[in-house]
Structures are given as structure tokens and as C-alpha cells.
Amino acid sequence: LGLAAGLGFVAVMRYRRLLPYMLVIGLLILFLPFMQEYVARFAEGFQGQDLATQMRFGEYKDAWRLIQRYPMFGVGFAGTPDIDIYLGVANVYLTIAQMMGLIGLLFFFAIIFVVFGYAFLHRNWFKTNPQQDAVWLGLHAALVGGLVAGVFDHYLFNLEFHHAVTVFWFIIGLATASTRLAAKEKENNEL
């Protein structure tokens, strides 16, 4: 889903004529014989019929319970103080809310909003510079893909997978830097 979201972002932002082709390819994937096992697994997951999804529902329930007990600042990164629930859920946003509370989740959303807001303020400059546009588009598509994948996974905010966390924040930094370079060049051209 993250890959599809990233590709969809690229298509919507620059290559709208690719959207029908992407839709056809998506439908084709649904009917290819060797993809049927993946499609069935995907459907079972969304219907809550497979064991992994049922376990995730339990994680979500425990996550909400933990967030209700420690709503403002979460439980921190050391672990849960309550023995009846465990820390860990396959969702980046619930993981942030568990560990850092709703305040931490709000700050995370604020950072993402600022990064994308800053990027879209300077989007028109990139339309006239195709080489920089490819970098800008790729980095922001990677962010969109990561944020969508975060709904079903926790690796982008789990200290046990510090390499994935580092890559995520590195991409945020690169995306912001690419926008900043455009803003700087735009300022220099106006002088």
C-alpha cells in the first residue's frame, strides 16, 4: 500500500496521464493467476480473517487502553508500567501515542504538516526545473509511502529497528533540504 501511495503521489503531482494505466495494472494484478494467493491474503487481512490481523486487533485494543491511561505524555520508551497490557502495536501512529502521548503525536503531525506545507509553497518552482523536480517528487513520494505504510507497520518508529527510523528521518531531512535549495535559488533569482 505504501508503494501504491507513493506512485499515486507521483502520478497525481506530475504524471496524471499515468493514473488510468496504474488503475489497469492494479486491476490486472487482481486477476493474474500467480497473484491470487497474495490477493486472497490481502482480502483476508482487510476482513480480519487471518491470525495476524486478529492479533493486530488485540494490539490496537491494548494500544487504545494504554493511551487512555496515559494520554498526555505516554509511557516513555522504557516500557509499560502496567502488567496487564503490553507495549507494541503494528501502527506508527498508535506507537507514537503510546510512547510519547497525544502531545508527541501532535508534534509528529505538526512536523509532517510543516514539511509538506513548506514543500507545496515552493511546488511551482519545481515545475519549471525538471531535474530538481525529480528529486523533490521522489523524496516526497517516499515520505507519502512511508506514512501510509505506517498505518499497518511500526518499523519507522521502533527503536529496535533504528536503521529504519534513521532512514525515515533522513528522508524527511532530504525532502526539506531539497525544498530549501529551491527556495534559496528562487530568492537568488529574484535579487
Secondary structure by P-SEA (a helix, b strand, c coil): caaaaaaaaaaaaccccaaaaaaaaaaaaaccccaaaaaaaaaaaaacccaaaaaaaaaaaaaaaaaaaccccccccccccccccccccccaaaaaaaaccaaaaaaaaaaaaaaaaaaaaaaaaaaacaaaaaaaaaaaaaaaaaaaaaacccccccccaaaaaaaaaaaaaaaaaaaaaaaaaaaaaac
